[in-house]
């Protein structure tokens, strides 16, 4: 039987329908599609896909189990290495990781590894009844700062190894960026809640409403009897461009816009937390966060949504799939455009006019690509005299974040780099003994899976450190 | 869940509560704030700490019922619970080296000014308090201010209690008569803080103001609380939650802060009316 050249299509909600709801876009493989897709795997000897996975899941082994319709067996293989398979199957950039190394991908499309992972995790979660067996405690206590992907992974791995783990979360819900940042239509919150419940069943304690650096310091955690600490506090303060008009009413950071919609549920019909709905929206930036913000704005009822990005489609850092979804839904990409000023309403006759100070447009300038810069990408250069005004009333800045200073400022001897990221060695160890770190707090904004990889590395190192103590 | 240990109605629209939150009570200092949610569906609102009792593990908050969330909170009773209470957030009031201070409070801002005045008194500074309200029935905390002030001046807009006029009147008189303070700390409505800064500017007395912008997480993640300072002619963006909430009153762009503060006025008015209807108070 000849191998099917293309991946089995992921069933999705039709673009015209999904653009108006917050339900998940991708619907997931059925059992039959999953088995057929698994049959595309060549089960090659050198297993390059495993090399491409930051947490080194035994990919061919789990796919072999899917082929045999042993779906629980497949889940067992994945969960040896991943604490959050239902999350990763949805938000990992597989096209640049495992799937980019797939042998089948040399001639055809690679195996849909991410889609299979998602199928296996969802099928398990739908059927799982008995909670996992709780490991015997080894008596050692570890504190985890932050309940995002790096923290949850580190917590899960340590709990399985018998450690008594407490996760501290600053917000009122566990999950970090998985709940405040990534929208419902890409990662339903019930999926995250399920993964957190799984960790609790392993014995992990989750303390919400505790801000490390304020409510408690790292040093106090040691005083409380924790023998090691992992800092996975995530990205920090949103960046702004520094152009005039960024404080006008209707200008958001992507963090604020997404937090209002996701964590605070402003997307619901009668929310308690307000958000700008409708109108014309410009999202500035080209990463996954920009795509999430743009597609959220559309679902909130915007009549027009632009992505404004200063380079071209080729340099756009968002995942291809997200860009395609956004385009299908009708997001208007204004590439090689850069904002220079946000314009606001001002009524000279009435200082109490409620419209005063609200956004009326965004002045942009057209760009062209020049010589490559330090990052290897061609530097965008302004085209003189090409300024124009984009007619919008909401602007969302999705141009990255800078590390949060809270922990650095309250922890003596914790070294950070020039950009404020915590400095760690290859094991995730910081300049302080017993203090480990990983994820965006170290690297600046990156991916869920790289944060999980860092959490895993640190868990391994913490285990080695405490076992030798 | 966090228990409401005591509740006291200070005036028809201002309520004081002590909330059981031992970790916060152990740490909170004057000038810092907390964020709470009343219930699982609620919004997050910041409130400045009005005092705490580490031994009892309680944190005092004083709030004015201005919108849906404060109305819901005000309807809760002693022994009931609120779902979330996190802090202490922001930086504490800087008191170091201050020997003579004028604390200016306006309306419910007096609740925030009071622990700062107490802290200045505790470190041995000479404290002048000027507190202002719209009218007699809105006056709160005079006993507390009397106790921690070397001199207390009470003002009301209509003259129904204390002197008639706003807080800048006695402040200007004092400055014009040659009184000098190491610092003026002004806490109240934005317009009041703006005019305190204007009144003090000719005399070069440092003015610190406490900003209370719209906020979500309060930990330096969302950026909603940003405000602009004008420093040496340049505009600088700061985040009230991690850089503040206290800022140099000469640098803050109050007009912009007022515009941003009104961002959701319409939404909030509807939400408030809806909540009042549900609470049976319309």
Boltz contact constraints between the chains, C-beta under 6 A:
constraints:
  - contact:
      token1: [A, 170]
      token2: [B, 219]
      max_distance: 6.0
  - contact:
      token1: [A, 172]
      token2: [B, 84]
      max_distance: 6.0
  - contact:
      token1: [A, 209]
      token2: [B, 84]
      max_distance: 6.0
  - contact:
      token1: [A, 209]
      token2: [B, 86]
      max_distance: 6.0
  - contact:
      token1: [A, 211]
      token2: [B, 219]
      max_distance: 6.0
  - contact:
      token1: [A, 214]
      token2: [B, 89]
      max_distance: 6.0
  - contact:
      token1: [A, 215]
      token2: [B, 23]
      max_distance: 6.0
  - contact:
      token1: [A, 236]
      token2: [B, 220]
      max_distance: 6.0
  - contact:
      token1: [A, 237]
      token2: [B, 220]
      max_distance: 6.0
  - contact:
      token1: [A, 238]
      token2: [B, 223]
      max_distance: 6.0
  - contact:
      token1: [A, 247]
      token2: [B, 228]
      max_distance: 6.0
  - contact:
      token1: [A, 247]
      token2: [B, 256]
      max_distance: 6.0
  - contact:
      token1: [A, 249]
      token2: [B, 263]
      max_distance: 6.0
  - contact:
      token1: [A, 253]
      token2: [B, 223]
      max_distance: 6.0
  - contact:
      token1: [A, 255]
      token2: [B, 221]
      max_distance: 6.0
  - contact:
      token1: [A, 255]
      token2: [B, 222]
      max_distance: 6.0
  - contact:
      token1: [A, 256]
      token2: [B, 222]
      max_distance: 6.0
  - contact:
      token1: [A, 256]
      token2: [B, 223]
      max_distance: 6.0
  - contact:
      token1: [A, 256]
      token2: [B, 224]
      max_distance: 6.0
  - contact:
      token1: [A, 259]
      token2: [B, 216]
      max_distance: 6.0
  - contact:
      token1: [A, 259]
      token2: [B, 222]
      max_distance: 6.0
  - contact:
      token1: [A, 272]
      token2: [B, 42]
      max_distance: 6.0
  - contact:
      token1: [A, 272]
      token2: [B, 43]
      max_distance: 6.0
  - contact:
      token1: [A, 273]
      token2: [B, 43]
      max_distance: 6.0
  - contact:
      token1: [A, 274]
      token2: [B, 264]
      max_distance: 6.0
  - contact:
      token1: [A, 274]
      token2: [B, 267]
      max_distance: 6.0
  - contact:
      token1: [A, 357]
      token2: [B, 259]
      max_distance: 6.0
  - contact:
      token1: [A, 404]
      token2: [B, 220]
      max_distance: 6.0
